[in-house]
Amino acid sequence: MKKALLINHHRPFDSGLVSKVLFESHFLISTINSNDVKFLNLSDIKKYNLVIFFGGNASANHRSLGIKSEFNLIEILAKYQIPTIGICLGAQLIAKFYGSKIIFNNDKKGEIGYREIFNPDLNTFKKNNVTFMQFHNQGICQNKFMNVLGFGRSFEVDAFKIKKIPFYGLQFHPEVDSPTIIRWYSTNSELISKYKDSLKKSLINYKKFSPENYIWLKSFLLRVLK
């Protein structure tokens, strides 16, 4: 049986539809809080067929021991070519490891709501299925080690793959369900603006886009593992 390691950065853990897809694909799923990454040993790490770093409230620019431990893990995963996906903060950690700047946008506003990916790579996304939930206040700049798979509206890179290594980064959230969206909004105090949609609008768009997002997520996860 294939094994997946899910790394979370806050409680409750919001793996959402990712866990559903992996369960349906007969994966044995392990979860770990980012603060405990330092306790992973090499023999355990090498047993995983897939590792996913999820989002959180921290910044990839922080110099905490926890963030340092995650960079150490990323280095090991790269060395052993273990397929790895970063979502939101997870994507920023991978990008930062390879030299990207992780920055605020010009207005220092978060991007919250469903947004279309610009110039999507059509081997990764279907042309009519490029709108996903965004929930972040920093974003990713390009680096020479990545192939950009899609560009963002408020931030430069929305999806990427690291060259010659099975590492993928998704700034957006394909894993969300409606309870997760409601919970995230309840902890965010930014005012509604051109950068942040209302909760009502995000839930309406969730109903609109989530069926195709789920189909894409399942296809994407299986493709990463090939």
Backbone as a chain_set.jsonl record, in Angstrom:
{"seq": "MKKALLINHHRPFDSGLVSKVLFESHFLISTINSNDVKFLNLSDIKKYNLVIFFGGNASANHRSLGIKSEFNLIEILAKYQIPTIGICLGAQLIAKFYGSKIIFNNDKKGEIGYREIFNPDLNTFKKNNVTFMQFHNQGICQNKFMNVLGFGRSFEVDAFKIKKIPFYGLQFHPEVDSPTIIRWYSTNSELISKYKDSLKKSLINYKKFSPENYIWLKSFLLRVLK", "coords": {"N": [[0.84, -1.196, 0.0], [0.522, 2.229, -0.835], [2.027, 5.11, 0.732], [1.304, 8.206, 2.286], [2.446, 11.293, 3.559], [1.187, 13.881, 5.438], [1.675, 17.21, 6.209], [0.889, 19.498, 8.621], [0.136, 22.905, 9.607], [-1.405, 24.189, 11.461], [-4.076, 23.979, 13.888], [-7.61, 23.366, 13.914], [-6.643, 20.651, 11.709], [-6.705, 21.082, 8.267], [-6.992, 19.179, 5.916], [-8.892, 18.446, 4.143], [-10.241, 17.889, 0.937], [-8.036, 16.636, -0.108], [-7.316, 14.466, 1.567], [-9.57, 12.908, 1.111], [-9.312, 12.214, -1.623], [-6.893, 10.757, -1.517], [-7.595, 8.68, 0.214], [-9.567, 7.406, -1.314], [-7.911, 6.512, -3.274], [-6.581, 4.502, -2.077], [-4.469, 5.002, -0.269], [-2.292, 4.842, 2.538], [-2.493, 7.031, 5.112], [-0.554, 9.357, 6.872], [-0.341, 11.868, 9.359], [1.254, 14.851, 10.491], [2.217, 17.399, 12.745], [3.787, 20.479, 11.905], [5.632, 21.311, 13.815], [6.673, 18.976, 14.742], [8.203, 17.88, 12.795], [10.936, 17.733, 12.999], [11.417, 15.395, 14.358], [11.23, 13.311, 12.599], [12.739, 10.476, 11.125], [15.29, 9.331, 8.822], [14.857, 6.767, 7.684], [12.108, 6.425, 7.981], [11.124, 8.583, 6.445], [11.895, 7.858, 3.852], [10.104, 5.875, 3.26], [7.792, 6.96, 2.359], [5.534, 7.607, -0.334], [4.535, 9.939, -1.154], [4.594, 13.315, -0.143], [3.0, 15.994, 1.45], [2.946, 19.38, 2.059], [0.997, 21.513, 3.897], [-1.031, 24.552, 4.174], [-0.812, 27.517, 6.33], [-0.563, 29.898, 9.079], [1.946, 30.918, 9.433], [5.056, 32.333, 8.156], [7.111, 31.726, 5.358], [9.389, 33.143, 5.499], [10.111, 33.3, 8.118], [12.446, 32.621, 10.759], [12.342, 30.481, 12.455], [12.851, 27.523, 14.483], [11.136, 25.529, 13.708], [10.461, 26.14, 11.004], [13.027, 25.937, 9.928], [13.466, 23.198, 10.304], [11.637, 22.193, 8.489], [12.724, 23.064, 6.064], [15.032, 21.499, 6.133], [13.86, 18.987, 5.86], [12.753, 19.25, 3.29], [15.101, 19.337, 1.802], [16.017, 16.693, 2.141], [13.914, 15.254, 0.948], [14.187, 16.119, -1.68], [16.705, 15.07, -2.31], [16.195, 12.323, -2.332], [14.29, 12.174, -4.252], [11.518, 12.145, -3.701], [8.151, 12.379, -4.396], [6.577, 15.474, -3.911], [4.319, 17.897, -2.688], [3.488, 21.267, -2.241], [1.17, 23.318, -0.614], [-0.111, 26.521, -0.589], [1.28, 28.011, 2.135], [2.993, 25.811, 2.21], [3.8, 25.641, -0.487], [5.173, 28.041, -0.639], [7.292, 27.522, 1.092], [8.743, 25.546, -0.317], [9.391, 27.015, -2.629], [10.883, 29.105, -1.49], [13.058, 27.664, -0.474], [14.346, 27.049, -2.821], [15.187, 29.501, -3.668], [13.376, 31.601, -4.167], [11.863, 34.831, -3.6], [9.64, 35.593, -1.011], [6.938, 37.519, -0.731], [4.941, 40.435, 0.247], [2.118, 41.84, -1.538], [1.9, 44.908, -3.533], [0.091, 46.547, -2.172], [0.04, 45.445, 0.279], [-1.946, 43.61, 0.997], [-3.988, 40.763, 1.727], [-4.911, 37.993, -0.392], [-7.997, 36.808, -0.987], [-10.457, 34.605, -1.78], [-12.139, 33.245, -4.708], [-10.135, 32.94, -7.538], [-8.983, 33.363, -10.886], [-6.447, 31.525, -12.554], [-3.717, 32.849, -14.344], [-2.421, 32.501, -17.661], [-2.235, 29.571, -17.727], [-0.479, 26.449, -17.59], [-1.212, 24.159, -19.995], [-0.86, 21.468, -19.922], [-1.127, 20.896, -17.351], [-3.418, 22.155, -16.359], [-6.834, 22.305, -17.358], [-8.184, 24.393, -19.873], [-10.616, 25.572, -19.227], [-10.808, 25.237, -16.522], [-9.592, 26.727, -14.266], [-9.924, 28.205, -11.96], [-9.583, 28.826, -8.623], [-9.677, 28.592, -4.994], [-8.193, 31.174, -3.162], [-6.2, 32.049, -0.374], [-4.294, 33.857, 1.239], [-1.605, 36.001, 2.396], [0.909, 36.59, 1.548], [3.119, 36.072, -1.258], [4.619, 34.254, -4.061], [7.663, 34.694, -5.805], [9.255, 34.202, -9.002], [11.879, 31.765, -9.529], [15.039, 30.529, -10.772], [15.023, 27.797, -10.759], [12.512, 26.799, -11.121], [9.705, 25.772, -13.114], [7.14, 27.695, -14.187], [3.763, 27.068, -13.758], [1.439, 28.433, -13.728], [0.255, 31.77, -13.439], [-0.382, 34.369, -10.995], [-2.916, 36.741, -9.828], [-2.719, 38.792, -7.858], [-0.25, 38.179, -6.895], [2.912, 36.91, -8.08], [3.507, 34.086, -8.865], [1.419, 31.306, -9.204], [1.319, 28.585, -9.458], [3.711, 25.976, -9.694], [6.468, 23.892, -10.854], [9.372, 22.302, -9.675], [12.346, 22.076, -11.49], [13.46, 19.01, -12.824], [12.956, 17.59, -10.527], [10.459, 15.933, -8.603], [8.709, 17.983, -7.428], [6.077, 20.083, -6.546], [4.331, 23.187, -6.415], [1.51, 24.84, -5.143], [-0.074, 27.775, -4.919], [-2.701, 28.299, -4.433], [-5.781, 26.866, -3.015], [-6.789, 23.821, -3.48], [-7.924, 21.972, -1.869], [-9.994, 22.759, -0.23], [-13.117, 22.686, 1.606], [-16.544, 23.682, 2.26], [-16.968, 24.074, 5.139], [-14.322, 24.552, 5.945], [-13.693, 26.943, 4.606], [-15.496, 28.709, 5.86], [-14.509, 28.598, 8.498], [-11.909, 29.641, 8.16], [-12.49, 32.263, 7.324], [-13.599, 33.205, 9.676], [-11.463, 33.756, 11.259], [-10.126, 35.791, 10.082], [-9.501, 39.2, 9.759], [-9.435, 41.163, 7.829], [-10.814, 43.779, 5.793], [-13.555, 43.644, 3.455], [-12.705, 43.882, 0.072], [-11.188, 44.751, -3.118], [-9.368, 42.783, -3.049], [-10.244, 40.914, -1.236], [-12.93, 38.764, -1.151], [-16.377, 38.644, -0.084], [-17.621, 36.431, 2.482], [-20.019, 35.234, 1.721], [-19.909, 35.439, -1.105], [-17.66, 33.845, -1.611], [-18.579, 31.332, -0.759], [-20.655, 30.893, -2.55], [-19.161, 30.756, -4.904], [-17.652, 28.549, -4.264], [-19.537, 26.458, -4.467], [-19.942, 26.642, -7.172], [-17.428, 26.142, -8.404], [-16.222, 23.964, -7.106], [-16.877, 21.217, -7.885], [-15.477, 20.764, -10.379], [-12.95, 21.494, -9.517], [-12.377, 19.43, -7.736], [-12.253, 17.192, -9.429], [-10.049, 17.972, -10.931], [-8.072, 18.037, -8.892], [-7.896, 15.332, -8.111], [-6.963, 14.152, -10.489], [-4.548, 15.55, -10.737], [-3.056, 14.778, -8.416], [-2.707, 12.045, -8.896], [-1.204, 12.175, -11.214], [1.146, 13.369, -10.355], [2.288, 11.26, -8.994], [3.094, 9.452, -10.889]], "CA": [[0.0, 0.0, 0.0], [1.284, 3.471, -0.888], [1.939, 5.913, 1.945], [1.393, 9.659, 2.128], [2.66, 12.07, 4.781], [0.58, 15.205, 5.369], [2.275, 18.081, 7.211], [-0.014, 20.617, 8.877], [0.724, 24.059, 10.289], [-2.326, 24.755, 12.454], [-5.173, 23.128, 14.331], [-7.706, 22.001, 13.397], [-5.938, 20.378, 10.463], [-7.647, 21.179, 7.157], [-6.536, 18.471, 4.71], [-10.046, 18.519, 3.261], [-10.455, 16.971, -0.167], [-6.816, 15.865, -0.367], [-7.45, 13.192, 2.265], [-10.621, 12.136, 0.429], [-8.732, 11.653, -2.844], [-5.899, 9.752, -1.149], [-8.333, 7.533, 0.759], [-10.193, 6.716, -2.452], [-6.825, 5.916, -4.059], [-6.038, 3.432, -1.238], [-3.246, 5.409, 0.413], [-2.189, 4.882, 3.986], [-2.209, 8.443, 5.362], [-0.022, 9.778, 8.162], [-0.306, 13.318, 9.509], [2.19, 15.321, 11.505], [2.291, 18.842, 12.873], [5.084, 20.985, 11.452], [6.546, 21.408, 14.953], [7.234, 17.659, 15.014], [8.971, 17.417, 11.638], [12.321, 17.47, 13.431], [11.527, 14.055, 14.923], [11.21, 12.311, 11.538], [14.053, 9.924, 10.799], [15.476, 9.098, 7.392], [14.247, 5.507, 7.247], [10.667, 6.658, 7.856], [10.886, 9.503, 5.333], [12.085, 7.149, 2.585], [8.993, 4.955, 3.04], [6.626, 7.663, 1.819], [5.405, 7.779, -1.78], [4.073, 11.309, -1.387], [4.59, 14.215, 1.014], [2.279, 17.234, 1.151], [3.019, 20.462, 3.035], [-0.224, 22.309, 3.792], [-0.939, 25.969, 4.493], [-0.805, 27.923, 7.731], [-0.448, 31.326, 9.341], [3.352, 31.312, 9.523], [5.666, 32.834, 6.926], [8.331, 31.022, 4.941], [10.519, 34.025, 5.816], [10.459, 33.181, 9.527], [13.684, 31.888, 11.031], [12.077, 29.622, 13.605], [13.39, 26.166, 14.394], [10.172, 24.738, 12.956], [10.664, 26.404, 9.576], [14.33, 25.367, 9.581], [13.28, 21.749, 10.216], [10.939, 21.901, 7.234], [13.712, 23.202, 4.993], [15.876, 20.301, 6.193], [13.081, 17.893, 5.283], [12.683, 19.48, 1.847], [16.396, 18.931, 1.249], [16.043, 15.223, 2.109], [12.945, 14.816, -0.056], [14.79, 16.377, -2.986], [17.808, 14.124, -2.495], [15.663, 10.992, -2.624], [13.306, 12.303, -5.337], [10.205, 11.755, -3.207], [7.144, 13.333, -4.867], [6.205, 16.409, -2.855], [3.439, 19.005, -3.082], [3.279, 22.314, -1.26], [-0.047, 24.1, -0.809], [-0.067, 27.822, 0.077], [2.549, 28.118, 2.854], [3.84, 24.72, 1.756], [4.395, 26.044, -1.763], [6.137, 29.109, -0.353], [8.479, 26.906, 1.682], [9.519, 24.928, -1.392], [9.922, 28.088, -3.468], [11.922, 29.79, -0.714], [14.21, 26.767, -0.414], [15.043, 27.114, -4.113], [15.68, 30.844, -3.932], [12.346, 32.613, -4.417], [11.461, 35.795, -2.589], [8.25, 35.476, -0.567], [6.71, 38.936, -0.471], [3.611, 41.018, 0.209], [1.864, 42.598, -2.769], [2.187, 46.341, -3.392], [-0.831, 47.152, -1.207], [0.154, 44.667, 1.525], [-3.254, 43.026, 1.266], [-4.144, 39.358, 1.432], [-5.772, 37.614, -1.523], [-8.961, 35.887, -0.401], [-11.588, 34.395, -2.676], [-11.848, 32.453, -5.907], [-9.444, 33.712, -8.563], [-8.546, 32.622, -12.069], [-5.015, 31.454, -12.833], [-3.354, 33.428, -15.63], [-1.468, 31.759, -18.498], [-2.021, 28.239, -17.144], [0.129, 25.382, -18.385], [-2.356, 23.341, -20.392], [-0.606, 20.073, -19.561], [-1.463, 20.797, -15.928], [-4.778, 22.639, -16.153], [-7.699, 22.484, -18.51], [-8.372, 25.823, -20.132], [-11.842, 26.064, -18.587], [-10.823, 24.844, -15.117], [-8.409, 27.398, -13.717], [-10.36, 29.109, -10.898], [-9.424, 28.134, -7.353], [-9.72, 29.402, -3.787], [-6.954, 31.77, -2.669], [-6.32, 32.556, 0.992], [-2.904, 34.085, 1.651], [-1.225, 37.417, 2.401], [2.2, 36.712, 0.884], [3.14, 35.293, -2.481], [5.863, 33.677, -4.557], [8.334, 35.21, -7.003], [9.919, 33.156, -9.767], [13.315, 31.522, -9.406], [15.573, 29.845, -11.957], [14.866, 26.352, -10.632], [11.114, 26.408, -11.304], [8.871, 26.007, -14.282], [5.868, 28.259, -13.732], [2.608, 26.397, -14.36], [0.341, 29.383, -13.748], [0.57, 33.05, -12.792], [-1.443, 34.881, -10.146], [-3.455, 38.077, -10.051], [-2.129, 39.721, -6.886], [1.122, 37.743, -6.678], [3.447, 36.478, -9.376], [3.434, 32.663, -9.213], [0.296, 30.613, -8.576], [1.616, 27.154, -9.487], [5.025, 25.734, -10.295], [7.171, 22.626, -10.644], [10.816, 22.433, -9.637], [12.944, 21.36, -12.609], [14.17, 17.737, -12.625], [12.588, 17.015, -9.232], [8.99, 15.855, -8.535], [8.212, 18.944, -6.441], [5.075, 20.994, -7.092], [3.806, 24.178, -5.496], [0.2, 25.418, -5.462], [-0.383, 28.871, -4.0], [-4.141, 28.237, -4.172], [-6.252, 25.797, -2.116], [-7.736, 22.899, -4.119], [-8.394, 21.01, -0.871], [-10.992, 23.33, 0.68], [-14.549, 22.44, 1.589], [-17.233, 24.876, 2.768], [-16.678, 24.349, 6.546], [-12.99, 25.138, 6.049], [-13.78, 28.341, 4.175], [-16.174, 29.446, 6.935], [-13.597, 28.674, 9.636], [-10.827, 30.567, 7.823], [-13.031, 33.623, 7.349], [-13.878, 33.604, 11.059], [-10.218, 34.167, 11.905], [-9.485, 36.828, 9.276], [-10.142, 40.482, 10.082], [-9.312, 42.134, 6.744], [-12.07, 44.27, 5.252], [-13.887, 43.249, 2.095], [-12.082, 44.815, -0.87], [-10.909, 44.099, -4.398], [-8.502, 41.644, -2.767], [-10.944, 39.945, -0.401], [-14.353, 38.598, -1.396], [-17.188, 38.351, 1.092], [-17.828, 35.013, 2.74], [-21.148, 34.794, 0.895], [-19.448, 35.262, -2.479], [-16.751, 32.696, -1.662], [-19.364, 30.104, -0.66], [-21.339, 30.73, -3.841], [-18.162, 30.302, -5.873], [-17.293, 27.179, -3.904], [-20.529, 25.574, -5.093], [-19.779, 26.733, -8.623], [-16.156, 25.637, -8.914], [-15.668, 22.809, -6.394], [-16.922, 19.92, -8.599], [-14.365, 20.673, -11.325], [-11.707, 21.54, -8.737], [-12.146, 18.098, -7.188], [-11.812, 16.349, -10.547], [-8.665, 18.37, -11.239], [-7.206, 17.636, -7.792], [-7.676, 13.89, -8.193], [-6.105, 13.914, -11.644], [-3.231, 16.113, -10.454], [-2.354, 13.946, -7.444], [-2.308, 10.797, -9.544], [-0.162, 12.491, -12.194], [2.394, 13.613, -9.604], [2.823, 9.991, -8.528], [3.521, 8.607, -12.002]], "C": [[0.879, 1.252, 0.0], [1.026, 4.319, 0.355], [2.105, 7.395, 1.631], [1.572, 10.308, 3.494], [2.1, 13.47, 4.574], [1.109, 16.043, 6.524], [1.399, 19.307, 7.401], [0.669, 21.686, 9.712], [-0.226, 24.712, 11.288], [-3.387, 23.724, 12.808], [-6.458, 23.942, 14.327], [-7.039, 21.866, 12.028], [-6.939, 20.301, 9.32], [-7.091, 20.498, 5.903], [-7.653, 18.34, 3.695], [-10.097, 17.448, 2.194], [-9.215, 16.179, -0.534], [-6.912, 14.497, 0.301], [-8.49, 12.304, 1.595], [-10.068, 11.46, -0.818], [-7.748, 10.535, -2.502], [-6.563, 8.498, -0.587], [-8.962, 6.724, -0.375], [-9.157, 6.014, -3.32], [-6.039, 4.886, -3.249], [-4.659, 3.762, -0.673], [-3.387, 5.207, 1.91], [-1.694, 6.275, 4.347], [-1.681, 8.644, 6.773], [-0.032, 11.299, 8.202], [0.643, 13.687, 10.639], [2.13, 16.839, 11.552], [3.691, 19.308, 12.504], [6.103, 21.081, 12.59], [7.242, 20.08, 15.265], [8.048, 17.102, 13.846], [10.389, 17.025, 12.041], [12.504, 16.066, 13.987], [11.483, 12.951, 13.862], [12.619, 11.774, 11.306], [14.091, 9.504, 9.333], [14.784, 7.823, 6.916], [12.738, 5.641, 7.096], [10.349, 7.526, 6.641], [10.933, 8.763, 4.006], [10.965, 6.167, 2.272], [7.794, 5.625, 2.368], [6.694, 7.789, 0.301], [4.999, 9.197, -2.143], [4.119, 12.073, -0.072], [3.895, 15.51, 0.603], [2.428, 18.189, 2.333], [1.785, 21.339, 2.848], [0.027, 23.765, 4.215], [-0.937, 26.244, 5.984], [-0.58, 29.409, 7.855], [0.99, 31.823, 9.429], [3.826, 31.874, 8.186], [6.902, 32.004, 6.616], [9.571, 31.855, 5.221], [10.936, 33.951, 7.284], [11.721, 32.35, 9.708], [13.541, 30.982, 12.249], [12.707, 28.253, 13.392], [12.455, 25.261, 13.593], [10.337, 24.897, 11.46], [11.994, 25.814, 9.105], [14.229, 23.85, 9.429], [12.58, 21.366, 8.925], [11.866, 22.067, 6.033], [14.652, 21.994, 4.969], [15.163, 19.095, 5.581], [12.985, 18.041, 3.768], [13.985, 19.048, 1.169], [16.496, 17.401, 1.133], [15.106, 14.689, 1.03], [13.477, 15.019, -1.464], [15.884, 15.358, -3.287], [17.299, 12.755, -2.917], [14.512, 11.018, -3.631], [11.925, 11.798, -4.901], [9.18, 12.786, -3.666], [6.575, 14.169, -3.723], [5.359, 17.533, -3.427], [3.373, 19.998, -1.933], [2.032, 23.094, -1.602], [0.062, 25.36, 0.034], [1.267, 28.003, 0.807], [3.51, 27.016, 2.424], [4.528, 25.028, 0.447], [5.455, 27.116, -1.548], [7.418, 28.551, 0.261], [9.361, 26.272, 0.609], [10.169, 25.994, -2.26], [11.058, 28.822, -2.773], [13.199, 28.95, -0.652], [15.033, 26.865, -1.693], [15.384, 28.537, -4.539], [14.661, 31.916, -4.226], [12.259, 33.615, -3.269], [9.986, 35.565, -2.285], [7.859, 36.853, -0.038], [5.219, 39.259, -0.346], [3.392, 41.659, -1.156], [2.033, 44.091, -2.486], [1.308, 47.029, -2.353], [-0.807, 46.451, 0.153], [-1.203, 44.125, 1.972], [-3.242, 41.538, 0.944], [-5.036, 39.15, 0.217], [-6.686, 36.501, -1.043], [-10.19, 35.801, -1.293], [-11.173, 33.573, -3.88], [-11.283, 33.353, -6.996], [-8.993, 32.801, -9.699], [-7.026, 32.65, -12.19], [-4.756, 32.019, -14.222], [-2.312, 32.564, -16.338], [-1.19, 30.361, -17.945], [-1.326, 27.295, -18.118], [-0.963, 24.369, -18.718], [-2.075, 21.841, -20.281], [-0.973, 19.819, -18.099], [-2.915, 21.158, -15.664], [-5.549, 22.589, -17.473], [-8.0, 23.967, -18.661], [-9.575, 26.387, -19.405], [-11.922, 25.674, -17.109], [-9.602, 25.414, -14.418], [-8.779, 28.401, -12.621], [-10.389, 28.358, -9.582], [-9.472, 29.128, -6.196], [-8.329, 29.873, -3.387], [-7.199, 32.258, -1.238], [-4.912, 32.739, 1.55], [-2.603, 35.578, 1.616], [0.199, 37.661, 1.912], [2.191, 35.813, -0.338], [4.55, 35.0, -2.949], [6.362, 34.419, -5.785], [9.052, 34.057, -7.71], [11.363, 32.969, -9.308], [13.751, 30.634, -10.563], [15.387, 28.329, -11.915], [13.44, 25.881, -10.915], [10.618, 26.633, -12.723], [7.525, 26.507, -13.764], [4.726, 27.589, -14.499], [1.385, 27.298, -14.411], [0.719, 30.622, -12.96], [-0.643, 33.551, -12.015], [-1.898, 36.27, -10.528], [-2.794, 39.094, -9.135], [-0.66, 39.417, -6.613], [1.604, 37.035, -7.936], [3.133, 35.022, -9.726], [2.287, 32.003, -8.469], [0.487, 29.1, -8.575], [2.961, 26.955, -10.172], [5.457, 24.289, -10.085], [8.66, 22.919, -10.598], [11.419, 21.543, -10.724], [13.684, 20.111, -12.14], [13.884, 17.059, -11.289], [11.062, 16.988, -9.143], [8.409, 16.68, -7.394], [7.249, 19.908, -7.131], [4.619, 21.964, -6.009], [2.505, 24.757, -6.01], [-0.07, 26.53, -4.456], [-1.851, 28.84, -3.588], [-4.481, 26.997, -3.342], [-7.257, 24.891, -2.829], [-8.406, 21.967, -3.116], [-9.591, 21.487, -0.077], [-12.385, 22.739, 0.506], [-15.225, 23.641, 2.25], [-17.004, 25.11, 4.265], [-15.3, 24.971, 6.755], [-13.003, 26.61, 5.681], [-14.41, 29.191, 5.277], [-15.233, 29.636, 8.125], [-12.472, 29.666, 9.362], [-11.304, 32.018, 7.856], [-13.23, 34.108, 8.782], [-12.63, 34.082, 11.776], [-9.5, 35.278, 11.151], [-10.242, 38.147, 9.443], [-10.02, 41.523, 8.967], [-10.695, 42.535, 6.231], [-12.296, 43.743, 3.839], [-13.353, 44.311, 1.134], [-11.903, 44.107, -2.21], [-10.024, 42.874, -4.206], [-9.219, 40.536, -2.006], [-12.433, 39.928, -0.721], [-15.089, 38.389, -0.071], [-17.304, 36.841, 1.276], [-18.952, 34.472, 1.865], [-20.698, 34.527, -0.541], [-18.536, 34.044, -2.599], [-17.52, 31.38, -1.581], [-20.163, 29.835, -1.929], [-20.369, 30.191, -4.882], [-17.661, 28.898, -5.552], [-18.257, 26.182, -4.564], [-20.343, 25.529, -6.608], [-18.541, 25.978, -9.11], [-15.69, 24.33, -8.284], [-15.798, 21.473, -7.138], [-15.763, 19.741, -9.576], [-13.023, 20.723, -10.606], [-11.365, 20.159, -8.183], [-11.648, 17.142, -8.27], [-10.366, 16.67, -10.904], [-7.716, 17.873, -10.161], [-6.893, 16.142, -7.865], [-6.745, 13.549, -9.342], [-4.68, 14.383, -11.381], [-2.435, 15.233, -9.496], [-1.875, 12.647, -8.075], [-1.19, 11.038, -10.553], [1.177, 12.728, -11.502], [3.067, 12.298, -9.234], [3.292, 9.075, -9.647], [5.041, 8.537, -12.081]], "O": [[1.859, 1.329, 0.741], [-0.048, 4.256, 0.953], [2.941, 7.783, 0.815], [0.926, 9.916, 4.466], [2.495, 14.167, 3.639], [1.009, 15.641, 7.684], [1.186, 20.073, 6.461], [1.639, 21.423, 10.423], [0.138, 25.712, 11.905], [-3.566, 22.727, 12.109], [-6.424, 25.115, 14.701], [-6.893, 22.842, 11.292], [-7.91, 19.547, 9.389], [-6.756, 21.176, 4.931], [-7.391, 18.143, 2.508], [-10.009, 16.255, 2.487], [-9.319, 15.151, -1.203], [-6.622, 13.479, -0.328], [-8.315, 11.088, 1.519], [-10.319, 10.277, -1.051], [-7.771, 9.477, -3.132], [-6.137, 7.381, -0.882], [-8.889, 5.495, -0.382], [-9.469, 5.048, -4.016], [-4.967, 4.447, -3.667], [-3.786, 2.897, -0.609], [-4.466, 5.38, 2.475], [-0.6, 6.668, 3.941], [-2.27, 8.172, 7.745], [0.24, 11.949, 7.192], [0.811, 12.944, 11.606], [2.006, 17.492, 10.516], [4.671, 18.608, 12.761], [7.304, 20.947, 12.357], [8.261, 20.049, 15.955], [8.528, 15.97, 13.91], [10.967, 16.093, 11.482], [13.634, 15.587, 14.08], [11.678, 11.779, 14.187], [13.583, 12.54, 11.295], [13.053, 9.344, 8.691], [14.183, 7.815, 5.841], [12.148, 5.047, 6.194], [9.413, 7.238, 5.895], [10.106, 9.01, 3.128], [10.874, 5.674, 1.148], [6.894, 4.949, 1.871], [7.753, 8.042, -0.273], [5.106, 9.607, -3.299], [3.736, 11.555, 0.977], [4.169, 16.056, -0.465], [2.081, 17.851, 3.465], [1.554, 21.853, 1.753], [1.145, 24.145, 4.563], [-1.045, 25.328, 6.8], [-0.423, 30.105, 6.852], [1.222, 33.03, 9.492], [3.08, 31.886, 7.207], [7.649, 31.629, 7.519], [10.687, 31.336, 5.186], [11.986, 34.472, 7.66], [12.019, 31.476, 8.894], [14.505, 30.749, 12.979], [13.048, 27.874, 12.271], [12.9, 24.352, 12.894], [10.351, 23.91, 10.724], [12.076, 25.257, 8.011], [14.84, 23.277, 8.527], [12.889, 20.333, 8.33], [11.794, 21.285, 5.085], [15.024, 21.521, 3.895], [15.772, 18.288, 4.878], [13.122, 17.058, 3.041], [13.963, 18.463, 0.086], [17.002, 16.884, 0.137], [15.465, 13.777, 0.285], [13.247, 14.19, -2.344], [15.97, 14.846, -4.404], [17.904, 12.1, -3.766], [13.841, 10.007, -3.84], [11.249, 11.102, -5.659], [9.328, 13.967, -3.352], [6.147, 13.635, -2.7], [5.64, 18.054, -4.507], [3.219, 19.604, -0.777], [1.845, 23.494, -2.751], [0.301, 25.283, 1.239], [2.299, 28.136, 0.149], [4.709, 27.258, 2.287], [5.707, 24.718, 0.275], [6.503, 27.104, -2.193], [8.508, 29.05, -0.017], [10.581, 26.439, 0.623], [11.35, 25.898, -2.591], [12.078, 29.127, -3.391], [14.301, 29.486, -0.767], [16.26, 26.776, -1.66], [15.83, 28.749, -5.667], [15.041, 33.051, -4.513], [12.546, 33.287, -2.118], [9.181, 35.366, -3.195], [8.383, 37.303, 0.981], [4.358, 38.485, -0.765], [4.351, 41.986, -1.854], [2.278, 44.493, -1.348], [1.738, 47.994, -1.721], [-1.546, 46.823, 1.064], [-1.559, 44.174, 3.15], [-2.573, 41.101, 0.008], [-5.818, 40.026, -0.153], [-6.234, 35.399, -0.73], [-10.875, 36.796, -1.53], [-9.999, 33.245, -4.049], [-11.862, 34.384, -7.336], [-8.669, 31.632, -9.494], [-6.397, 33.682, -11.955], [-5.481, 31.713, -15.168], [-1.439, 31.973, -15.702], [-0.033, 30.005, -17.719], [-1.564, 27.345, -19.325], [-1.568, 23.788, -17.817], [-2.968, 21.03, -20.523], [-1.111, 18.673, -17.671], [-3.569, 20.531, -14.831], [-4.991, 22.801, -18.55], [-8.06, 24.701, -17.674], [-9.568, 27.551, -19.005], [-12.99, 25.769, -16.506], [-8.693, 24.681, -14.029], [-8.031, 29.347, -12.375], [-11.12, 27.378, -9.43], [-9.329, 30.336, -6.386], [-7.399, 29.072, -3.286], [-8.257, 32.805, -0.929], [-4.402, 31.868, 2.255], [-3.258, 36.334, 0.898], [0.651, 38.805, 1.863], [1.365, 34.906, -0.449], [5.534, 35.424, -2.342], [5.591, 34.735, -6.691], [9.41, 33.06, -7.082], [11.985, 33.887, -8.774], [12.913, 30.052, -11.253], [15.573, 27.653, -12.927], [13.189, 24.677, -10.945], [11.049, 27.548, -13.424], [6.854, 25.82, -12.994], [4.727, 27.55, -15.729], [0.397, 26.964, -15.066], [1.413, 30.543, -11.946], [-1.782, 33.207, -12.33], [-1.344, 36.898, -11.43], [-2.354, 40.149, -9.594], [0.086, 40.284, -6.158], [0.797, 36.61, -8.763], [2.55, 34.755, -10.777], [2.185, 32.119, -7.247], [-0.127, 28.405, -7.766], [3.305, 27.673, -11.111], [4.899, 23.563, -9.262], [9.159, 23.705, -11.403], [11.036, 20.381, -10.857], [14.443, 20.156, -11.172], [14.514, 16.053, -10.96], [10.42, 17.946, -9.575], [7.718, 16.162, -6.517], [7.57, 20.478, -8.173], [4.533, 21.605, -4.835], [2.404, 25.124, -7.18], [-0.272, 26.261, -3.272], [-2.2, 29.308, -2.505], [-3.611, 26.192, -3.01], [-8.458, 25.16, -2.789], [-9.346, 21.253, -3.463], [-10.163, 20.709, 0.686], [-12.778, 22.346, -0.592], [-14.538, 24.53, 2.752], [-16.853, 26.267, 4.656], [-15.123, 25.816, 7.633], [-12.393, 27.431, 6.365], [-13.911, 30.271, 5.59], [-15.171, 30.725, 8.695], [-12.117, 30.452, 10.241], [-10.602, 32.895, 8.359], [-13.049, 35.291, 9.068], [-12.73, 34.751, 12.804], [-8.395, 35.67, 11.526], [-11.462, 38.201, 9.287], [-10.459, 42.659, 9.145], [-11.627, 41.731, 6.234], [-11.346, 43.435, 3.12], [-13.534, 45.506, 1.366], [-12.405, 43.001, -2.41], [-9.936, 42.024, -5.091], [-8.856, 39.364, -2.112], [-13.118, 40.942, -0.584], [-14.487, 38.004, 0.932], [-17.108, 36.074, 0.333], [-18.845, 33.37, 1.327], [-21.062, 33.508, -1.128], [-18.623, 33.295, -3.572], [-17.162, 30.414, -2.254], [-20.326, 28.685, -2.335], [-20.703, 29.287, -5.648], [-17.289, 28.145, -6.451], [-17.829, 25.185, -5.145], [-20.562, 24.495, -7.24], [-18.6, 25.261, -10.108], [-14.845, 23.645, -8.86], [-14.89, 20.649, -7.03], [-15.134, 18.684, -9.601], [-12.066, 20.074, -11.029], [-10.198, 19.766, -8.164], [-10.719, 16.369, -8.037], [-9.559, 15.773, -11.146], [-6.655, 17.337, -10.481], [-5.742, 15.74, -7.695], [-5.831, 12.739, -9.181], [-3.719, 13.708, -11.749], [-1.258, 14.968, -9.74], [-0.758, 12.201, -7.813], [-0.32, 10.184, -10.725], [2.223, 12.328, -12.014], [4.295, 12.231, -9.168], [3.843, 8.01, -9.369], [5.584, 7.869, -12.96]]}, "num_chains": 1, "name": "protein.A"}
